[in-house]
Amino acid sequence: MERFSKDGRLIIPISEKKQPDVKAQEHKIRYVINEAYCPKGCNIMDTEHKIHGAPGLRIKFSRQGAEGEFVISAIEGDFDKIILKGDLEDGVQDELFCPHCGIMFEKLVNCNCQPDANMVVIGLTPKLDFNNAISFCDVTGCDNGAFVKSGDVIRHIRLK
């Protein structure tokens, strides 16, 4: 390959344009949940309390000596929440319920953050389907506290 053209100009080869890695781009996409349901089919989306411009998921909690409600972000990987009533404590496990009918959210698998911690399931359709659901840990402050697709949780647990 020649370094200079016939008229003495430096030839700088242009390499082929590298195509973006689709898999890497997928990890940058943040999904926003627009429908979420308890095991009985109650819609738990809270349009009154928005987090980063999106309606959140309203959840009731209780533990010995405390109860309340909070709204978690509907944006994947976002740990933000609004406490509506009561107090959440870092590192403390709470039972999580539907704010409308009071049914407890089902558990998908144990979380590895502490011995009795669980990944609870919230359906994305009125009839609970574990393949079309999100999951997060019931311990406040856990790294798994932001929701992930339930299928991703199951794959992750199987790898460990």
Stockholm file with secondary structure:
# STOCKHOLM 1.0

chainA/1-160         MERFSKDGRLIIPISEKKQPDVKAQEHKIRYVINEAYCPKGCNIMDTEHKIHGAPGLRIKFSRQGAEGEFVISAIEGDFDKIILKGDLEDGVQDELFCPHCGIMFEKLVNCNCQPDANMVVIGLTPKLDFNNAISFCDVTGCDNGAFVKSGDVIRHIRLK
#=GR chainA/1-160 SS CCSBCTTSCBCCCCCCCCCCCHHHHHHHCCCBCCCCBCTTCCBCEEEEEEETTEEEEEEEEEETTEEEEEEECSBTTCCCEEEEESCCCTTCBCEEECTTTCCBCCEEEECTTSTTCEEEEEESSSSCCTTSEEEEESBTTCTTCSCEEHHHHHHHHHHC
#=GC SS_cons         CCSBCTTSCBCCCCCCCCCCCHHHHHHHCCCBCCCCBCTTCCBCEEEEEEETTEEEEEEEEEETTEEEEEEECSBTTCCCEEEEESCCCTTCBCEEECTTTCCBCCEEEECTTSTTCEEEEEESSSSCCTTSEEEEESBTTCTTCSCEEHHHHHHHHHHC
//
